Amino acid sequence: MEIFYLNSVDSTHRYLKDYLKIHQYKNPIAVITQNQTDGIGSRDNGWCGKKGNLFFSFAISKDILPSDLPIQSASIYFSFILKDILNYLGSKIWLKWPNDFYIKGKKIGGTITSLKGDILLCGIGLNLIEVSTEYGYLDINIDIEKLLNKYFDQILSKPIWKDIFSKYSLEFKKSKNFLTTVNSQKVSLQDASLSEDGSILIANKKVYSLRWVK
């Protein structure tokens, strides 16, 4: 994984997209900062950035990922791998369907994943320090470089979706106490059922998290 550390940037996701327009994709590449001024959240919402937190985006080709990964559930896959590492380090972080990081009942970060051609772009924001009373922050101290090196190494080792999903499905029950957005409407996850491809069936609709980009 080729890694760029930036002192400050408006959005690691935009920076990476613009970089790939000029240089084209050759190998997995990541952009990392602790000062993001205009981040992108789910459904093109903003993500509250504060200097000292962690923001990064990476691009990876579909053919590098495990063959059993439903590409529409890449957000769950990428998010859960990071969550698993943080759990191993002692955090109580958990993953609300499909891509929000929580400590107890407060969101501390999230993931957006989009597909352009055969390239997946994944952006992750994680609060390491307090942002506001509305949001939480990570409950352990981390070495960012070591954490991300371990994270990218784990992704490139291609853990299969079946193994990731079997662990995530046990955690899904925590999501049932929360809402998600379907067609711009907030709906309860209480009666949602999780499918093996990572989608949920809710209000008679099958819902995925991946965005397709032209």
N, C-alpha and C positions, 0 to 999 in steps of 0.2 A: 504494500500500500504506500503510495507516494503521499506525503503529508505536508501541508502548508499551515504554519502557525501565523496568524495575523494579530497585530496589536488591537485593531478595531476595524469593524466593517458594518455596513448597514444590515446585510443579511448574508450569512454563509451560503444559503441556498441560491440566492440570486448571483452571488459572486461565482459559485461553481458553475451555474448554468451559462453565465457569460464567458467564463474561462473555456468551457467546452465548445462554445460556438467558434472560438478562435483557434484553439489548439486541437480540437477533436479528442475523442476518448481513445486511449491506447491501453492503459492499465488502470486498476482501481486507484482512486485518488480521493483525498479528504482535505477539507478546509476547517480549521479550528480557531476559535477566538474565545476570549472571556469578556469581550465588550462588543455586543451586537446592538445597534441602535434602532433598527427597523425590521425586526424579525417577522417571519411568516408563520402563522398558525394554521390549524385545520380550516378548510373551506375558505382560504384566503383571509382569515382573520389575522390580526396582529398578535404577536406574542410579546408580553411585557419583558423587555430586556433590562438588565441592571449589571453594571460592571462588576466582575467578580464571579458571575455565574458561568456555566459552560454551554457553549453553542457550537455545534459542528454539523457539517454536511459531507456526505461522501457519494461517489458514483461508482457503480459496479455493474458489470455486464451480466445479463441473465445466465449465460453459459457457465459462469463461475459458481453459481448457486446450486444447491442440491436439486436433482431432477424431480423429486417428489414435492417440491415447494409450490403450492398454488400461488401464482404470482400476485393474485388479488389480495393475498394475506401477507405480503412482504412486510407491512408495518408491524404486524404482530410478531413475525419472525425476528426482525431487527431489534424491536423493543424488548422482547423477552430475553434475548441473549444478553443484552446490557443489564436488564433487571436481575438475571441469574448471577452475573458476576458481582453486582453490588450486594446481593443477598449473601454471597459467599464471603464478602468482605465485612459483613456484619449489619448491613442495612435492613430495615423492615419494609423497604419499598415493594410495591406490588403494581400490577398492570391492569388498569381498567380497560375494558374492550373499547376500541381495538388498540389504542395507541397513546393512552394517557398514563403517566407515572404518578402514583399516589403514595403518600405516607399517611396511614390511618385514613381520615376522611378529607384530606386536602391534596389538591393537585400540586405537584412539584415540577412537572415537565411534560413533554409530549414529543411525538414523532409525526412527521409527514413524509409520505413516500409517494413518488410519482414515477410514471413510466414514459419514457420517450424513445420510441423504437425498441431497441434491445437493451437500453441502458436504464437502470434504476437509480434514481436520485433520492437519497434519504437524508432528512434533516432532523436533528434532535436538539432540544433545549432542555436543560436541567438546572433547577435552582440549587445552588450550593450555599447561598446566603439568603437572608430574608428579603423579600421583595415587597410584600404587603401583607396585611392580615388575612386577605382573601386566599393567598397561596401559601403552601408550605415550602420546606427546603430539605435537602438531604440530611439525614440523621447521622452521618459518619463523615470523617475527614478523608479525603482521597488525594492521591498523587495523580493529577490529570494525565500526564504523559504515560505513566505506567498503566493506568486504567484503560486508556484508549489503545495503547499497543496491545494489551491483552484482548480487548474487544475486537479489534480488527483481525488479530491472529485467529480468534475464535470464529469469526465470520468466514475467513479464508479457509478454515479447516472443514467447512461445509457440514455442520451438524444437520442431520436429516430432519425434515418437517415433522415426521411421525413422532420423533422423540421430543421436539419442542412442543408440539400440540398436546401430547399426553400429559405434560407437566402444566401447560397453560390451562387445559380443560378443568383441572382440579381447582385452579384459582378463579375461574370464571364466575363462580357463585358470588364472589365479593362485588362484582359489577352489578348485580341485580338490585342493589340498593341505590343505584344512580340512574341518571338520564343519559341519553345519547341523542345525536341529531340525525334525523332521517328526512330527506327532502326539505331541509330548512326548518323542520319542526322538532321541538324537544319531545322525546318520548321516553317512557320508563323502560328500563331493561328487566323489570321484575318478571315478565312472562316471556322473555326472549330465550330461545334455545340456540345453542352453539353447534354448528355443523363441523364435520371433520376437515373441511376446506377452510375453516377460520371465519366463514360468514356467519351471520345470525339470521334466524327467522323471527321476524317481529312484525306484528300487525299484518300478517299474511304476506310480508315482503321479505325477500332475501337481500341482505345488505352486506356490502363489502366496504373496505376502507381505502383501497388504492385509487389514486387519481390518474387519469390518462391525459398526457400533455401532447399537444400538436408540435 
